[in-house]
Amino acid sequence: MKPQAQRKPVSSEQHKKMIRSVAGTMAIEGLTLSEASRHNLDRYASGQANLQQIMAELKAKYQRAE
């Protein structure tokens, strides 16, 4: 996997606009943005978590117990 590039901080207003854009794009496709997904997008956009952290959490959450 490629290393993550550093992201520039965004303003609160820009952050909200990006989340609305994602939700709107999903709505066009007939999908909804769950609260959990919105929370993960917020964490990613604010720099609280990177993609690898979020993916590891999701894999652990949905991994089947064998």
CHARMM-style PDB file with segment names, atoms N, HN, CA, C and O in Angstrom:
ATOM      1  N   MET     1       0.831  -1.169   0.000  1.00  0.00      PROA
ATOM      2  CA  MET     1       0.000   0.000   0.000  1.00  0.00      PROA
ATOM      3  C   MET     1       0.884   1.244   0.000  1.00  0.00      PROA
ATOM      4  O   MET     1       1.917   1.261   0.670  1.00  0.00      PROA
ATOM      5  N   LYS     2       0.496   2.291  -0.743  1.00  0.00      PROA
ATOM      6  HN  LYS     2      -0.343   2.277  -1.287  1.00  0.00      PROA
ATOM      7  CA  LYS     2       1.258   3.527  -0.793  1.00  0.00      PROA
ATOM      8  C   LYS     2       1.164   4.273   0.528  1.00  0.00      PROA
ATOM      9  O   LYS     2       0.145   4.193   1.213  1.00  0.00      PROA
ATOM     10  N   PRO     3       2.219   5.001   0.895  1.00  0.00      PROA
ATOM     11  CA  PRO     3       2.120   5.821   2.101  1.00  0.00      PROA
ATOM     12  C   PRO     3       1.125   6.955   1.874  1.00  0.00      PROA
ATOM     13  O   PRO     3       0.976   7.460   0.761  1.00  0.00      PROA
ATOM     14  N   GLN     4       0.456   7.339   2.939  1.00  0.00      PROA
ATOM     15  HN  GLN     4       0.576   6.929   3.843  1.00  0.00      PROA
ATOM     16  CA  GLN     4      -0.522   8.418   2.864  1.00  0.00      PROA
ATOM     17  C   GLN     4       0.190   9.758   2.727  1.00  0.00      PROA
ATOM     18  O   GLN     4       1.181  10.007   3.413  1.00  0.00      PROA
ATOM     19  N   ALA     5      -0.305  10.615   1.850  1.00  0.00      PROA
ATOM     20  HN  ALA     5      -1.110  10.412   1.292  1.00  0.00      PROA
ATOM     21  CA  ALA     5       0.227  11.968   1.723  1.00  0.00      PROA
ATOM     22  C   ALA     5      -0.343  12.822   2.845  1.00  0.00      PROA
ATOM     23  O   ALA     5      -1.457  12.589   3.314  1.00  0.00      PROA
ATOM     24  N   GLN     6       0.433  13.812   3.270  1.00  0.00      PROA
ATOM     25  HN  GLN     6       1.339  14.001   2.889  1.00  0.00      PROA
ATOM     26  CA  GLN     6      -0.060  14.718   4.303  1.00  0.00      PROA
ATOM     27  C   GLN     6      -1.202  15.542   3.726  1.00  0.00      PROA
ATOM     28  O   GLN     6      -1.113  16.060   2.613  1.00  0.00      PROA
ATOM     29  N   ARG     7      -2.264  15.653   4.492  1.00  0.00      PROA
ATOM     30  HN  ARG     7      -2.337  15.233   5.396  1.00  0.00      PROA
ATOM     31  CA  ARG     7      -3.406  16.452   4.061  1.00  0.00      PROA
ATOM     32  C   ARG     7      -3.350  17.822   4.716  1.00  0.00      PROA
ATOM     33  O   ARG     7      -2.913  17.956   5.859  1.00  0.00      PROA
ATOM     34  N   LYS     8      -3.795  18.841   3.984  1.00  0.00      PROA
ATOM     35  HN  LYS     8      -4.150  18.732   3.055  1.00  0.00      PROA
ATOM     36  CA  LYS     8      -3.863  20.181   4.540  1.00  0.00      PROA
ATOM     37  C   LYS     8      -5.084  20.268   5.444  1.00  0.00      PROA
ATOM     38  O   LYS     8      -6.122  19.680   5.140  1.00  0.00      PROA
ATOM     39  N   PRO     9      -4.973  20.998   6.553  1.00  0.00      PROA
ATOM     40  CA  PRO     9      -6.153  21.182   7.410  1.00  0.00      PROA
ATOM     41  C   PRO     9      -7.228  21.959   6.649  1.00  0.00      PROA
ATOM     42  O   PRO     9      -6.920  22.826   5.831  1.00  0.00      PROA
ATOM     43  N   VAL    10      -8.472  21.640   6.925  1.00  0.00      PROA
ATOM     44  HN  VAL    10      -8.722  20.936   7.589  1.00  0.00      PROA
ATOM     45  CA  VAL    10      -9.581  22.349   6.288  1.00  0.00      PROA
ATOM     46  C   VAL    10     -10.404  23.044   7.362  1.00  0.00      PROA
ATOM     47  O   VAL    10     -10.415  22.637   8.523  1.00  0.00      PROA
ATOM     48  N   SER    11     -11.091  24.097   6.949  1.00  0.00      PROA
ATOM     49  HN  SER    11     -11.083  24.428   6.005  1.00  0.00      PROA
ATOM     50  CA  SER    11     -11.939  24.825   7.887  1.00  0.00      PROA
ATOM     51  C   SER    11     -13.166  23.985   8.222  1.00  0.00      PROA
ATOM     52  O   SER    11     -13.498  23.034   7.515  1.00  0.00      PROA
ATOM     53  N   SER    12     -13.823  24.350   9.301  1.00  0.00      PROA
ATOM     54  HN  SER    12     -13.553  25.123   9.875  1.00  0.00      PROA
ATOM     55  CA  SER    12     -15.034  23.643   9.720  1.00  0.00      PROA
ATOM     56  C   SER    12     -16.098  23.704   8.624  1.00  0.00      PROA
ATOM     57  O   SER    12     -16.788  22.719   8.362  1.00  0.00      PROA
ATOM     58  N   GLU    13     -16.224  24.860   7.993  1.00  0.00      PROA
ATOM     59  HN  GLU    13     -15.664  25.660   8.206  1.00  0.00      PROA
ATOM     60  CA  GLU    13     -17.217  25.025   6.931  1.00  0.00      PROA
ATOM     61  C   GLU    13     -16.878  24.145   5.732  1.00  0.00      PROA
ATOM     62  O   GLU    13     -17.765  23.519   5.152  1.00  0.00      PROA
ATOM     63  N   GLN    14     -15.601  24.094   5.358  1.00  0.00      PROA
ATOM     64  HN  GLN    14     -14.881  24.603   5.829  1.00  0.00      PROA
ATOM     65  CA  GLN    14     -15.182  23.244   4.238  1.00  0.00      PROA
ATOM     66  C   GLN    14     -15.411  21.771   4.576  1.00  0.00      PROA
ATOM     67  O   GLN    14     -15.833  20.991   3.723  1.00  0.00      PROA
ATOM     68  N   HSD    15     -15.131  21.400   5.814  1.00  0.00      PROA
ATOM     69  HN  HSD    15     -14.788  22.033   6.507  1.00  0.00      PROA
ATOM     70  CA  HSD    15     -15.346  20.026   6.282  1.00  0.00      PROA
ATOM     71  C   HSD    15     -16.820  19.649   6.128  1.00  0.00      PROA
ATOM     72  O   HSD    15     -17.133  18.591   5.583  1.00  0.00      PROA
ATOM     73  N   LYS    16     -17.718  20.498   6.598  1.00  0.00      PROA
ATOM     74  HN  LYS    16     -17.464  21.358   7.040  1.00  0.00      PROA
ATOM     75  CA  LYS    16     -19.157  20.241   6.488  1.00  0.00      PROA
ATOM     76  C   LYS    16     -19.580  20.130   5.029  1.00  0.00      PROA
ATOM     77  O   LYS    16     -20.403  19.286   4.676  1.00  0.00      PROA
ATOM     78  N   LYS    17     -19.017  20.982   4.189  1.00  0.00      PROA
ATOM     79  HN  LYS    17     -18.348  21.668   4.475  1.00  0.00      PROA
ATOM     80  CA  LYS    17     -19.344  20.958   2.763  1.00  0.00      PROA
ATOM     81  C   LYS    17     -18.921  19.633   2.131  1.00  0.00      PROA
ATOM     82  O   LYS    17     -19.652  19.068   1.317  1.00  0.00      PROA
ATOM     83  N   MET    18     -17.737  19.137   2.507  1.00  0.00      PROA
ATOM     84  HN  MET    18     -17.143  19.596   3.168  1.00  0.00      PROA
ATOM     85  CA  MET    18     -17.258  17.867   1.958  1.00  0.00      PROA
ATOM     86  C   MET    18     -18.154  16.707   2.395  1.00  0.00      PROA
ATOM     87  O   MET    18     -18.454  15.823   1.592  1.00  0.00      PROA
ATOM     88  N   ILE    19     -18.582  16.702   3.663  1.00  0.00      PROA
ATOM     89  HN  ILE    19     -18.338  17.420   4.315  1.00  0.00      PROA
ATOM     90  CA  ILE    19     -19.458  15.638   4.159  1.00  0.00      PROA
ATOM     91  C   ILE    19     -20.804  15.692   3.439  1.00  0.00      PROA
ATOM     92  O   ILE    19     -21.344  14.653   3.058  1.00  0.00      PROA
ATOM     93  N   ARG    20     -21.347  16.892   3.249  1.00  0.00      PROA
ATOM     94  HN  ARG    20     -20.908  17.736   3.559  1.00  0.00      PROA
ATOM     95  CA  ARG    20     -22.616  17.038   2.513  1.00  0.00      PROA
ATOM     96  C   ARG    20     -22.464  16.540   1.083  1.00  0.00      PROA
ATOM     97  O   ARG    20     -23.382  15.932   0.533  1.00  0.00      PROA
ATOM     98  N   SER    21     -21.318  16.794   0.487  1.00  0.00      PROA
ATOM     99  HN  SER    21     -20.572  17.288   0.934  1.00  0.00      PROA
ATOM    100  CA  SER    21     -21.066  16.346  -0.880  1.00  0.00      PROA
ATOM    101  C   SER    21     -21.059  14.821  -0.961  1.00  0.00      PROA
ATOM    102  O   SER    21     -21.645  14.241  -1.875  1.00  0.00      PROA
ATOM    103  N   VAL    22     -20.400  14.179  -0.010  1.00  0.00      PROA
ATOM    104  HN  VAL    22     -19.924  14.650   0.732  1.00  0.00      PROA
ATOM    105  CA  VAL    22     -20.377  12.707   0.030  1.00  0.00      PROA
ATOM    106  C   VAL    22     -21.795  12.174   0.219  1.00  0.00      PROA
ATOM    107  O   VAL    22     -22.216  11.256  -0.485  1.00  0.00      PROA
ATOM    108  N   ALA    23     -22.532  12.753   1.173  1.00  0.00      PROA
ATOM    109  HN  ALA    23     -22.190  13.499   1.745  1.00  0.00      PROA
ATOM    110  CA  ALA    23     -23.903  12.304   1.437  1.00  0.00      PROA
ATOM    111  C   ALA    23     -24.783  12.512   0.204  1.00  0.00      PROA
ATOM    112  O   ALA    23     -25.611  11.660  -0.117  1.00  0.00      PROA
ATOM    113  N   GLY    24     -24.607  13.632  -0.483  1.00  0.00      PROA
ATOM    114  HN  GLY    24     -23.934  14.324  -0.222  1.00  0.00      PROA
ATOM    115  CA  GLY    24     -25.388  13.910  -1.688  1.00  0.00      PROA
ATOM    116  C   GLY    24     -25.084  12.935  -2.809  1.00  0.00      PROA
ATOM    117  O   GLY    24     -25.993  12.461  -3.491  1.00  0.00      PROA
ATOM    118  N   THR    25     -23.812  12.636  -3.000  1.00  0.00      PROA
ATOM    119  HN  THR    25     -23.074  13.021  -2.447  1.00  0.00      PROA
ATOM    120  CA  THR    25     -23.415  11.678  -4.031  1.00  0.00      PROA
ATOM    121  C   THR    25     -24.009  10.302  -3.738  1.00  0.00      PROA
ATOM    122  O   THR    25     -24.487   9.615  -4.641  1.00  0.00      PROA
ATOM    123  N   MET    26     -23.972   9.910  -2.469  1.00  0.00      PROA
ATOM    124  HN  MET    26     -23.584  10.468  -1.736  1.00  0.00      PROA
ATOM    125  CA  MET    26     -24.553   8.619  -2.092  1.00  0.00      PROA
ATOM    126  C   MET    26     -26.063   8.620  -2.310  1.00  0.00      PROA
ATOM    127  O   MET    26     -26.624   7.626  -2.769  1.00  0.00      PROA
ATOM    128  N   ALA    27     -26.721   9.728  -1.983  1.00  0.00      PROA
ATOM    129  HN  ALA    27     -26.265  10.536  -1.610  1.00  0.00      PROA
ATOM    130  CA  ALA    27     -28.174   9.819  -2.152  1.00  0.00      PROA
ATOM    131  C   ALA    27     -28.561   9.675  -3.623  1.00  0.00      PROA
ATOM    132  O   ALA    27     -29.577   9.055  -3.936  1.00  0.00      PROA
ATOM    133  N   ILE    28     -27.770  10.236  -4.515  1.00  0.00      PROA
ATOM    134  HN  ILE    28     -26.945  10.740  -4.261  1.00  0.00      PROA
ATOM    135  CA  ILE    28     -28.033  10.099  -5.952  1.00  0.00      PROA
ATOM    136  C   ILE    28     -28.056   8.627  -6.346  1.00  0.00      PROA
ATOM    137  O   ILE    28     -28.821   8.224  -7.222  1.00  0.00      PROA
ATOM    138  N   GLU    29     -27.222   7.835  -5.702  1.00  0.00      PROA
ATOM    139  HN  GLU    29     -26.600   8.163  -4.990  1.00  0.00      PROA
ATOM    140  CA  GLU    29     -27.144   6.400  -5.978  1.00  0.00      PROA
ATOM    141  C   GLU    29     -28.134   5.585  -5.154  1.00  0.00      PROA
ATOM    142  O   GLU    29     -28.137   4.356  -5.222  1.00  0.00      PROA
ATOM    143  N   GLY    30     -28.979   6.269  -4.373  1.00  0.00      PROA
ATOM    144  HN  GLY    30     -28.977   7.268  -4.319  1.00  0.00      PROA
ATOM    145  CA  GLY    30     -29.977   5.567  -3.573  1.00  0.00      PROA
ATOM    146  C   GLY    30     -29.432   5.004  -2.273  1.00  0.00      PROA
ATOM    147  O   GLY    30     -30.039   4.107  -1.688  1.00  0.00      PROA
ATOM    148  N   LEU    31     -28.303   5.510  -1.812  1.00  0.00      PROA
ATOM    149  HN  LEU    31     -27.810   6.238  -2.288  1.00  0.00      PROA
ATOM    150  CA  LEU    31     -27.674   5.033  -0.581  1.00  0.00      PROA
ATOM    151  C   LEU    31     -27.760   6.106   0.497  1.00  0.00      PROA
ATOM    152  O   LEU    31     -27.899   7.292   0.196  1.00  0.00      PROA
ATOM    153  N   THR    32     -27.678   5.683   1.746  1.00  0.00      PROA
ATOM    154  HN  THR    32     -27.565   4.720   1.990  1.00  0.00      PROA
ATOM    155  CA  THR    32     -27.662   6.642   2.844  1.00  0.00      PROA
ATOM    156  C   THR    32     -26.320   6.569   3.556  1.00  0.00      PROA
ATOM    157  O   THR    32     -25.633   5.548   3.511  1.00  0.00      PROA
ATOM    158  N   LEU    33     -25.959   7.655   4.209  1.00  0.00      PROA
ATOM    159  HN  LEU    33     -26.517   8.484   4.245  1.00  0.00      PROA
ATOM    160  CA  LEU    33     -24.719   7.726   4.970  1.00  0.00      PROA
ATOM    161  C   LEU    33     -25.063   7.460   6.426  1.00  0.00      PROA
ATOM    162  O   LEU    33     -25.715   8.278   7.075  1.00  0.00      PROA
ATOM    163  N   SER    34     -24.627   6.318   6.939  1.00  0.00      PROA
ATOM    164  HN  SER    34     -24.098   5.653   6.411  1.00  0.00      PROA
ATOM    165  CA  SER    34     -24.939   5.957   8.322  1.00  0.00      PROA
ATOM    166  C   SER    34     -24.187   6.864   9.286  1.00  0.00      PROA
ATOM    167  O   SER    34     -23.206   7.509   8.916  1.00  0.00      PROA
ATOM    168  N   GLU    35     -24.660   6.903  10.522  1.00  0.00      PROA
ATOM    169  HN  GLU    35     -25.457   6.380  10.822  1.00  0.00      PROA
ATOM    170  CA  GLU    35     -23.985   7.695  11.550  1.00  0.00      PROA
ATOM    171  C   GLU    35     -22.553   7.205  11.756  1.00  0.00      PROA
ATOM    172  O   GLU    35     -21.640   8.010  11.944  1.00  0.00      PROA
ATOM    173  N   ALA    36     -22.356   5.891  11.722  1.00  0.00      PROA
ATOM    174  HN  ALA    36     -23.098   5.237  11.570  1.00  0.00      PROA
ATOM    175  CA  ALA    36     -21.008   5.335  11.895  1.00  0.00      PROA
ATOM    176  C   ALA    36     -20.094   5.764  10.746  1.00  0.00      PROA
ATOM    177  O   ALA    36     -18.936   6.117  10.968  1.00  0.00      PROA
ATOM    178  N   SER    37     -20.613   5.733   9.531  1.00  0.00      PROA
ATOM    179  HN  SER    37     -21.554   5.447   9.351  1.00  0.00      PROA
ATOM    180  CA  SER    37     -19.815   6.152   8.375  1.00  0.00      PROA
ATOM    181  C   SER    37     -19.505   7.640   8.445  1.00  0.00      PROA
ATOM    182  O   SER    37     -18.393   8.069   8.140  1.00  0.00      PROA
ATOM    183  N   ARG    38     -20.493   8.414   8.847  1.00  0.00      PROA
ATOM    184  HN  ARG    38     -21.397   8.064   9.095  1.00  0.00      PROA
ATOM    185  CA  ARG    38     -20.287   9.855   8.989  1.00  0.00      PROA
ATOM    186  C   ARG    38     -19.210  10.128  10.045  1.00  0.00      PROA
ATOM    187  O   ARG    38     -18.354  10.994   9.865  1.00  0.00      PROA
ATOM    188  N   HSD    39     -19.267   9.378  11.145  1.00  0.00      PROA
ATOM    189  HN  HSD    39     -19.962   8.675  11.291  1.00  0.00      PROA
ATOM    190  CA  HSD    39     -18.273   9.535  12.208  1.00  0.00      PROA
ATOM    191  C   HSD    39     -16.872   9.210  11.684  1.00  0.00      PROA
ATOM    192  O   HSD    39     -15.916   9.927  11.983  1.00  0.00      PROA
ATOM    193  N   ASN    40     -16.748   8.141  10.911  1.00  0.00      PROA
ATOM    194  HN  ASN    40     -17.524   7.558  10.669  1.00  0.00      PROA
ATOM    195  CA  ASN    40     -15.447   7.779  10.342  1.00  0.00      PROA
ATOM    196  C   ASN    40     -14.954   8.836   9.359  1.00  0.00      PROA
ATOM    197  O   ASN    40     -13.764   9.147   9.335  1.00  0.00      PROA
ATOM    198  N   LEU    41     -15.850   9.390   8.550  1.00  0.00      PROA
ATOM    199  HN  LEU    41     -16.817   9.137   8.569  1.00  0.00      PROA
ATOM    200  CA  LEU    41     -15.458  10.467   7.639  1.00  0.00      PROA
ATOM    201  C   LEU    41     -14.996  11.692   8.418  1.00  0.00      PROA
ATOM    202  O   LEU    41     -14.008  12.330   8.052  1.00  0.00      PROA
ATOM    203  N   ASP    42     -15.712  12.020   9.495  1.00  0.00      PROA
ATOM    204  HN  ASP    42     -16.514  11.502   9.793  1.00  0.00      PROA
ATOM    205  CA  ASP    42     -15.325  13.151  10.346  1.00  0.00      PROA
ATOM    206  C   ASP    42     -13.940  12.928  10.935  1.00  0.00      PROA
ATOM    207  O   ASP    42     -13.104  13.832  10.929  1.00  0.00      PROA
ATOM    208  N   ARG    43     -13.699  11.730  11.441  1.00  0.00      PROA
ATOM    209  HN  ARG    43     -14.378  10.996  11.446  1.00  0.00      PROA
ATOM    210  CA  ARG    43     -12.397  11.411  12.037  1.00  0.00      PROA
ATOM    211  C   ARG    43     -11.283  11.511  10.998  1.00  0.00      PROA
ATOM    212  O   ARG    43     -10.209  12.041  11.281  1.00  0.00      PROA
ATOM    213  N   TYR    44     -11.543  11.000   9.795  1.00  0.00      PROA
ATOM    214  HN  TYR    44     -12.415  10.569   9.565  1.00  0.00      PROA
ATOM    215  CA  TYR    44     -10.537  11.038   8.738  1.00  0.00      PROA
ATOM    216  C   TYR    44     -10.262  12.477   8.300  1.00  0.00      PROA
ATOM    217  O   TYR    44      -9.108  12.893   8.202  1.00  0.00      PROA
ATOM    218  N   ALA    45     -11.325  13.226   8.040  1.00  0.00      PROA
ATOM    219  HN  ALA    45     -12.262  12.888   8.120  1.00  0.00      PROA
ATOM    220  CA  ALA    45     -11.172  14.597   7.546  1.00  0.00      PROA
ATOM    221  C   ALA    45     -10.513  15.514   8.568  1.00  0.00      PROA
ATOM    222  O   ALA    45      -9.812  16.454   8.196  1.00  0.00      PROA
ATOM    223  N   SER    46     -10.731  15.248   9.849  1.00  0.00      PROA
ATOM    224  HN  SER    46     -11.301  14.484  10.152  1.00  0.00      PROA
ATOM    225  CA  SER    46     -10.149  16.100  10.892  1.00  0.00      PROA
ATOM    226  C   SER    46      -8.732  15.673  11.262  1.00  0.00      PROA
ATOM    227  O   SER    46      -8.059  16.364  12.028  1.00  0.00      PROA
ATOM    228  N   GLY    47      -8.273  14.543  10.727  1.00  0.00      PROA
ATOM    229  HN  GLY    47      -8.820  13.982  10.105  1.00  0.00      PROA
ATOM    230  CA  GLY    47      -6.934  14.067  11.022  1.00  0.00      PROA
ATOM    231  C   GLY    47      -6.838  13.235  12.294  1.00  0.00      PROA
ATOM    232  O   GLY    47      -5.738  12.884  12.719  1.00  0.00      PROA
ATOM    233  N   GLN    48      -7.975  12.916  12.906  1.00  0.00      PROA
ATOM    234  HN  GLN    48      -8.869  13.202  12.560  1.00  0.00      PROA
ATOM    235  CA  GLN    48      -7.968  12.112  14.126  1.00  0.00      PROA
ATOM    236  C   GLN    48      -7.611  10.661  13.848  1.00  0.00      PROA
ATOM    237  O   GLN    48      -7.127   9.956  14.732  1.00  0.00      PROA
ATOM    238  N   ALA    49      -7.851  10.214  12.617  1.00  0.00      PROA
ATOM    239  HN  ALA    49      -8.244  10.787  11.898  1.00  0.00      PROA
ATOM    240  CA  ALA    49      -7.541   8.831  12.235  1.00  0.00      PROA
ATOM    241  C   ALA    49      -7.147   8.833  10.761  1.00  0.00      PROA
ATOM    242  O   ALA    49      -7.616   9.658   9.977  1.00  0.00      PROA
ATOM    243  N   ASN    50      -6.280   7.898  10.401  1.00  0.00      PROA
ATOM    244  HN  ASN    50      -5.899   7.228  11.037  1.00  0.00      PROA
ATOM    245  CA  ASN    50      -5.941   7.774   8.989  1.00  0.00      PROA
ATOM    246  C   ASN    50      -6.694   6.582   8.404  1.00  0.00      PROA
ATOM    247  O   ASN    50      -7.370   5.843   9.120  1.00  0.00      PROA
ATOM    248  N   LEU    51      -6.565   6.413   7.111  1.00  0.00      PROA
ATOM    249  HN  LEU    51      -6.016   7.013   6.530  1.00  0.00      PROA
ATOM    250  CA  LEU    51      -7.310   5.361   6.421  1.00  0.00      PROA
ATOM    251  C   LEU    51      -6.984   3.977   6.974  1.00  0.00      PROA
ATOM    252  O   LEU    51      -7.878   3.149   7.147  1.00  0.00      PROA
ATOM    253  N   GLN    52      -5.705   3.725   7.251  1.00  0.00      PROA
ATOM    254  HN  GLN    52      -4.979   4.398   7.111  1.00  0.00      PROA
ATOM    255  CA  GLN    52      -5.315   2.412   7.761  1.00  0.00      PROA
ATOM    256  C   GLN    52      -5.960   2.119   9.112  1.00  0.00      PROA
ATOM    257  O   GLN    52      -6.391   0.993   9.359  1.00  0.00      PROA
ATOM    258  N   GLN    53      -6.029   3.116   9.984  1.00  0.00      PROA
ATOM    259  HN  GLN    53      -5.679   4.031   9.783  1.00  0.00      PROA
ATOM    260  CA  GLN    53      -6.657   2.924  11.293  1.00  0.00      PROA
ATOM    261  C   GLN    53      -8.136   2.592  11.149  1.00  0.00      PROA
ATOM    262  O   GLN    53      -8.641   1.672  11.792  1.00  0.00      PROA
ATOM    263  N   ILE    54      -8.819   3.341  10.310  1.00  0.00      PROA
ATOM    264  HN  ILE    54      -8.409   4.089   9.788  1.00  0.00      PROA
ATOM    265  CA  ILE    54     -10.254   3.122  10.121  1.00  0.00      PROA
ATOM    266  C   ILE    54     -10.504   1.752   9.504  1.00  0.00      PROA
ATOM    267  O   ILE    54     -11.414   1.038   9.925  1.00  0.00      PROA
ATOM    268  N   MET    55      -9.697   1.379   8.501  1.00  0.00      PROA
ATOM    269  HN  MET    55      -8.957   1.959   8.159  1.00  0.00      PROA
ATOM    270  CA  MET    55      -9.868   0.070   7.869  1.00  0.00      PROA
ATOM    271  C   MET    55      -9.616  -1.058   8.862  1.00  0.00      PROA
ATOM    272  O   MET    55     -10.344  -2.051   8.862  1.00  0.00      PROA
ATOM    273  N   ALA    56      -8.593  -0.921   9.710  1.00  0.00      PROA
ATOM    274  HN  ALA    56      -8.002  -0.114   9.710  1.00  0.00      PROA
ATOM    275  CA  ALA    56      -8.299  -1.952  10.711  1.00  0.00      PROA
ATOM    276  C   ALA    56      -9.458  -2.090  11.694  1.00  0.00      PROA
ATOM    277  O   ALA    56      -9.821  -3.204  12.073  1.00  0.00      PROA
ATOM    278  N   GLU    57     -10.041  -0.966  12.108  1.00  0.00      PROA
ATOM    279  HN  GLU    57      -9.746  -0.062  11.800  1.00  0.00      PROA
ATOM    280  CA  GLU    57     -11.185  -1.006  13.024  1.00  0.00      PROA
ATOM    281  C   GLU    57     -12.382  -1.699  12.378  1.00  0.00      PROA
ATOM    282  O   GLU    57     -13.057  -2.506  13.016  1.00  0.00      PROA
ATOM    283  N   LEU    58     -12.642  -1.382  11.111  1.00  0.00      PROA
ATOM    284  HN  LEU    58     -12.093  -0.725  10.593  1.00  0.00      PROA
ATOM    285  CA  LEU    58     -13.777  -1.999  10.417  1.00  0.00      PROA
ATOM    286  C   LEU    58     -13.553  -3.495  10.208  1.00  0.00      PROA
ATOM    287  O   LEU    58     -14.479  -4.290  10.370  1.00  0.00      PROA
ATOM    288  N   LYS    59     -12.335  -3.878   9.851  1.00  0.00      PROA
ATOM    289  HN  LYS    59     -11.583  -3.232   9.719  1.00  0.00      PROA
ATOM    290  CA  LYS    59     -12.033  -5.302   9.679  1.00  0.00      PROA
ATOM    291  C   LYS    59     -12.227  -6.051  10.987  1.00  0.00      PROA
ATOM    292  O   LYS    59     -12.802  -7.140  11.001  1.00  0.00      PROA
ATOM    293  N   ALA    60     -11.753  -5.478  12.085  1.00  0.00      PROA
ATOM    294  HN  ALA    60     -11.287  -4.593  12.074  1.00  0.00      PROA
ATOM    295  CA  ALA    60     -11.910  -6.120  13.397  1.00  0.00      PROA
ATOM    296  C   ALA    60     -13.382  -6.215  13.780  1.00  0.00      PROA
ATOM    297  O   ALA    60     -13.811  -7.205  14.372  1.00  0.00      PROA
ATOM    298  N   LYS    61     -14.145  -5.198  13.448  1.00  0.00      PROA
ATOM    299  HN  LYS    61     -13.796  -4.394  12.967  1.00  0.00      PROA
ATOM    300  CA  LYS    61     -15.568  -5.173  13.802  1.00  0.00      PROA
ATOM    301  C   LYS    61     -16.350  -6.250  13.051  1.00  0.00      PROA
ATOM    302  O   LYS    61     -17.222  -6.903  13.624  1.00  0.00      PROA
ATOM    303  N   TYR    62     -16.035  -6.430  11.773  1.00  0.00      PROA
ATOM    304  HN  TYR    62     -15.327  -5.899  11.309  1.00  0.00      PROA
ATOM    305  CA  TYR    62     -16.830  -7.330  10.939  1.00  0.00      PROA
ATOM    306  C   TYR    62     -16.175  -8.680  10.665  1.00  0.00      PROA
ATOM    307  O   TYR    62     -16.742  -9.507   9.950  1.00  0.00      PROA
ATOM    308  N   GLN    63     -15.002  -8.909  11.218  1.00  0.00      PROA
ATOM    309  HN  GLN    63     -14.542  -8.238  11.798  1.00  0.00      PROA
ATOM    310  CA  GLN    63     -14.315 -10.180  10.996  1.00  0.00      PROA
ATOM    311  C   GLN    63     -15.113 -11.314  11.636  1.00  0.00      PROA
ATOM    312  O   GLN    63     -15.587 -11.200  12.767  1.00  0.00      PROA
ATOM    313  N   ARG    64     -15.249 -12.378  10.911  1.00  0.00      PROA
ATOM    314  HN  ARG    64     -14.864 -12.471   9.992  1.00  0.00      PROA
ATOM    315  CA  ARG    64     -15.981 -13.538  11.430  1.00  0.00      PROA
ATOM    316  C   ARG    64     -15.143 -14.266  12.465  1.00  0.00      PROA
ATOM    317  O   ARG    64     -13.936 -14.442  12.298  1.00  0.00      PROA
ATOM    318  N   ALA    65     -15.788 -14.677  13.511  1.00  0.00      PROA
ATOM    319  HN  ALA    65     -16.768 -14.535  13.646  1.00  0.00      PROA
ATOM    320  CA  ALA    65     -15.106 -15.495  14.523  1.00  0.00      PROA
ATOM    321  C   ALA    65     -15.030 -16.917  13.986  1.00  0.00      PROA
ATOM    322  O   ALA    65     -16.046 -17.493  13.598  1.00  0.00      PROA
ATOM    323  N   GLU    66     -13.848 -17.474  13.962  1.00  0.00      PROA
ATOM    324  HN  GLU    66     -13.022 -17.007  14.277  1.00  0.00      PROA
ATOM    325  CA  GLU    66     -13.695 -18.828  13.419  1.00  0.00      PROA
ATOM    326  C   GLU    66     -13.245 -19.779  14.480  1.00  0.00      PROA
ATOM    327  OT1 GLU    66     -13.062 -20.966  14.208  1.00  0.00      PROA
TER     328      GLU     66
END
